[in-house]
Amino acid sequence: MMLKRFGVIAFLSLALTGSGVADAADLFRWVQYSPTGLEARAITESEACPALVVDGVSVAMQLRSTRGENYPIAVCTAAIPSGTKRASIDKTPLPLPVEHPNRILVIGDTGCRLKGKVTQACNDAALWPFRIGADIGAELKPDLVLHVGDFHYRESACPDGNDGCAGSPYGDSWAVWRADFFAPAELLLNTAPWIFVRGNHEECDRGGKGWARTLDPYPWDASSGASGCLGPAKPFAVKLPGLSIAVMDVSTADDAKANPLQVAHYKQEFESIRTLAPEGPVWLAFHRPIWTADGTEEAEKSGGDNKTLAAAATGSIPANVQAIFSGHQHKFEVDAYEQDLPIQIVSGHGGDNLEAKPPENPAGLVINGVTIKNGFAKPRTFGFAMMERAKDGPDDQWTITDYDTHGHVLGACKLIGRAVECH
């Protein structure tokens, strides 16, 4: 029955590729975590913010960001008080946190790449399957969604005569953010609350204006930076029953070499997790991974493992951090180490072009001076991951399952503290 339902969703996704489900007013609505708690947000082309009702009481949404160049939209926001039972925007129910979230969907690097001579077939759901994966992910009914960054990929015009991407918008604009993320993710946005991580594609000179206006967990400030796009933000922690997820903005961290000024900065941020989440298991969520290889079986010749963060993390990550969740490398991989370090999980296979030659088996690779003891890799396959915890099980034991975009299981690992058992 489940596979049959997946097939129906996949068919509908193919039919809807390139178009949004939202009505003509282009109203998108969702719930996300911020440093101050849970927020309802909405994007509207109307002059006024939509109506929000919380437990039967009308609540005025505040204007988060106003219309601007290439952004003919307003973004509205309102805090959702702890303990809220029901909430809706324009009579459409919002997904609220469950009492004990045990199913957390992890996805990243979801947009369609158009940059110079590198083009992806954005109009072909088989070659850019983000909508299919998002719809199937919604069908699995997660309690929470964690996006590990890189939403915006359409940076250049589609070449003339290229039917695969013909008609695609490009640049830092609402048209691109709508096409790359909001329209294909709409069903999943309406399924569960989200945690958003900033990727390098959301830097200020790329897709940062759209990030700042719509998804940035911190307030928008039009007077700061490029039309409101701010530099790297401070970490914050989302505290859930039996788990804290600490979000870091490493969008500008130097991959290729250890930048001394950045190393000092990020070292302080890693150490700040001791205060943000002092007790219980902690996951770190940041875009650029540390001890994993993206392009070759010879790890030290590979790119993508961040030298700056590796230097900053050494001796700075608190002992209660169990795992690091990242994207940036377009693959799925789970790495556990000979050294006493958090497990590195890369779930960057959500939609953008996949890595050509990532390792098939990470065990034994030495990256940034760290040896991978064991783990699991499933390269060259689009998909997403699901973290699951037994209802009455230990807080530090989870199972991560890798799915392809059609809902087929590709592999799974059990996380026990900082160790993994994979099959």
N, C-alpha and C positions, 0 to 999 in steps of 0.2 A: 504493500500500500504506500509506504513512504517513498519508494523509488518512483512509483506512478505519479505521486504528487510532485516530486522533484521534476519529473518530465514535463508536467503541465506548466510549472513555474518557468522552466528553461525555455519552453516554447513561447510563453508570453513575453519573456525577456527578449528573445530574438525579435519578436514582433515590435517591441517597444524601443529598441535600441535607437538612440539619437533623439528621442522625444521624452518629455516629462509626463508624469502622471498628474502633476498639480494642475489646478484649473487655470483659466485664463488670467486670473489675478495673480498667479504665480506665488501663492502663499505656501511656504515651507515652514514646518514647525518641528521642534525637537526638544529634548531635555539633555542637559550636559552638566558635568561637575566643573566647578571653578574653585579658586582658593577660598571663597566665602561660603561655599555650599552648592546646593543644587539650583539650577536655573532653567526656566523655560525660555526658549528663544523662538523668534519667528521672523521670516523674511517676507516683506510685502512690497508690492508696487503701489499700494494705496498711500494716501496722504497721512492716514491715521493708523495707529497700532491696532491690531485685532483685539477682540474681547477674550480675556482670560478668566476662567471661573475655577476657584479652588475650594473644594468641599462645599459647593453651593453658594460661595460668596464671590462676587465680581471683584477682580483685582486689576488695577490699572497697570498695563505694561509700559515700561519706560523706553524712550527712544535711545537705542544704543549707538547707532551710527546713522547719519543722514545721507541723502543722495549726494553723489559727487561724480567726477569725471569717470566715465565708463561704468559707473555703478548707479543705475536709475532705480535704486531700491532703498528701502529703509529696513533696518534690523532692530527688532524690539526685544526687550528682555524683562524678566521679573523673577524674583527669588521664589522658590517653592519651599515652604516651611517643612521642617522635619515632622514626620508623622502624617503628612497629607495622604488622604485616602483616595481622592479623585481630583483630577484636574483636566481641563479641556481648553482648547483655543478654537474659537468660532464653532463650538459644539462638537469638535473632534477630540476624542479622548487622547491624553498624553500618556506615554509609558512612564510609570513611576517605579522607584526601587522596590525590589522584593525584600522581605525581612532578612533573608540570609542568602545572598547571591552565590550560587554554586555553579553557574554556567556563564563563562565569560568568553565572548567571541573576540578574537584578535585578528586584525587585518591591517595591511599597510601597502603603500606604494600603488595606489589604485587608479591614478589618472592615465590618460592616453598620450603617449609621447609624440610631440611634434616639435622638433628642434633642428634647424638647419637641414642637413641631408638625411637625418634619422627620422623616419616617419612610421607611424603605426596605423593600422587600418581601423580608425575610430568608428567607422560605420559598419564594421563586421563584428558581431557579438562572439564569434569564435576566436578572433584575434585580439579583441579587447573585451574580455568577458566580465568586467567588473559588475555590471548590472545583474548578470546571471548569478554570480557568486554572492552578491548582496541579497538578492531575493531568496536564494537557497539558505543563506545564513539566517534570514528572518524566519524562514520556515522551521528552523531548528529551535526557535524560541529561546534565545539567550536572555539572561538576566541583566547583562551589561555588555556594552561593546567598547573595546579599546582599539582606537586607530593609532598606529605608531608612526604616522607622518607621511608626507608627500602625497598631496591631493591634486596639485596643480601641475600639469605637464604640457599643455598646449601653448608653447612659447613662440612658435614660428608659424607662418602661413603654410597651409597645405600646398604642395607644388601643383602647378597647373597640369591637368590631365590625370591626376591621381584620384581614381574613384574611391579608393579605400578611405580617404579622409576628406573628400570633396565637401565643401560647405562648412567645414569646421571653423569655429572662432579661434582666436589666438590672442595671447597677451594677458596682462593682469586686468581682467574685466569680469563683470558679473556673468556675461555670456559664457566665458570659459569655466568659471566656478560652477555655474549651473550644469554645463555639459559634462564636466570632469567629475563632479561629486554629487551635487544636490539632487539632480534628476535621477541618476542611476541608483543612488542610495536611499531614495525616499521611503521605500517600504521598510528598510532596516532602521532608518531614522525614527519611524513610527512604532518600532517594536520594543526598544529598550533604551534606558539612559546611556549616554556616551561619555567617554573620556577621550579628549583629543590631544595628540602630541604634535608639536611643530616639527616639520622636516626641513631639509635644506632647500626644497622647492618652494618653501614659504618664507625664504629670506626676502628682505625688502626689495631687492632688485629683481625678484622673480615673481612669485605670486603672493608677496607679503601684504599688499593692500587688501586683497580679498580675505586673507587669513585674519588680519586685524579687524576688519569690519564684521566678519561673520562668526568665526569659530574660536578665536583667541580667548582663553579663559579669563584673561585680564581685561579691564575696561578699555574701550577705544578712546583715543585722544587725537583728534584731528590736528592739533597744534604740534604734535610730536612726530619727528621722523618724516618719511615720505607719505603724505596724505594719511597719517595716522598709523603707519607701520612702525612698530617699535623694535628696538634691538632685543637680544636674548632676554627672556623673562626669568624671574626667580622660580626656584622649585616650589611645588606645593604638594600636599598629600591628601588623597581621598581615603578616608577612614571607613572601612566596611567591617561588618562583624567577622572577626578572626583574620582580617587581612587589611593592610594598608598598601595603596598604590601611590608611589611618589613619582611625580611627573617632572622631568627636567627638559629644559630647552637647550639642546646642543646643536641647533641648526647651523651655527657658524663655526663649530669646532674643526680645527685643521686636521684632515685625514692623513696627509702625506708625511707630516713631521710634527714633532712635539713642540708646539708654540709655547715658549716659557710663560708669557703673560696669561695665556689661556689655561695653561696647566695650573697655575696658582689659583685662578678664578674657579675652575671646575673642582679643584681639590677642596676648596671651601664649600662648594655646593654639595659634593659627596658627603662631606663631614656634617653638613647641616641636616642630613636625613636623620641623624641621631636625635635631633630635637623635634623634627617634624613627625617622625614615627618611631618613638623610642621603644615601643613594646610590640610583641607579636611578630608574625611573619610579614615581610615587606617585599614588594616587587618594585623595581625601578623601571620606569617607562621613559625611554628616550630614543631618538631616531637613529643615530649613527652607532653601529655595534662596535665592540672592542676586540674580542678575541675570536674572530671567525674570518674565514677567507671567502672571497666572492668569485674570483676568476680563474683559478688554476689549482691543480693538485699541489703545487709548490707554494706553500703558504706565504713565504717571505717575498715572493715575486707577485703576490696578489695585491689588489687594491681593496679599499673599503673598510679595512680594519683601522679604527681611528687611533693614531699614534698619540694625539694630544690627550684623549680621554683615558687611554691605557696608562699613561704616565700619571695623570691626576688620580686615577682610581686606586693605584697601588698603595696599599696601607690606609686608604681613606674610606672604603666602603664598610659600613657597619656590619657586624656579625649576623644581625637578624635579617639581612637582605638575602632572600632565597634565590631570586631570579631577576634577570634583566631582559626586558622586552624591547626589541628594536625592529627596524626595517632597513631601508637604504640599499641593502643587497637584495636583489630580486630573486628570492628563493625561500624555501622553508628549511630550517635547520635547528636542531637542539644540540647544544654542546655542554658537556660537563668536564671538569678539569682535574688534573692531577693535584694542582694546588687548591687550597681552601678558598674558592672564589664562587660567586653566584653563577648559576646556570645561565648561559646566554641563549636566548631564543630569538630567532630571526623569522618574522612572518611578513616578508616583503614581496609576496607573490600574488598580490591582489588584483593586478590589472596591467601594469606597465610591462614593457618588453623584459623577458626573463634573462637572467645571466646565462651566457653561452656555455661556460665550462666551470661551474662551481664543483667542489669536491663531491664525489658520490658517497664517500665514507670519511667523515672528519676525524676519526680516531687516529691518534698518533701525530697529527699536525701540530707544529710549534708556531704560535703566532704571538708576536710582541712578547716573546720570552715565556709564554704560557703554553703548556702541553694539554691538548684535548685528550681526555681519558676515554670517553665514549660518548655516544649520542646517536642522532638520527638525522639523515638528510634525504630530502626528496626534491631534487633539482628539476628545472625545466618543466614545471607543472603549475598552472595557475590555481589559486585556491585561498583558503583561510584556515585558521586554527580555532579550536575550542578548548578552553581550560575548564575542567570539571572536578568538583570536590564532592565526596560522599556526604550525604545529608548530615550524618552524625559522626563523620570521620574526623581525623586530626586536621587542624588548620594548616599544617605545613605539608600535607600530602594532597597532590593534585594529579590528574591525568590530562595530558595535552594530546589532542587528536588532530592530525592534519587531514583536511578535506580538499578534494578538488572542487572546482566551481559547480559541478553537478551533484555534489553531496556524496561522492564516493570516498570511503576512508582509505587513506594512503599509508598511514602508520600512526603509531601512538607511543608515548613514553609516560611512565609514572615518575613524578617528581617527589622525592622524599628528602626534605631539607635541601641540601645542595648536591644531591646525587640523583641519577636518573637510571631507570630500567626501561629499555626501548625494545619494541618489536614492530 
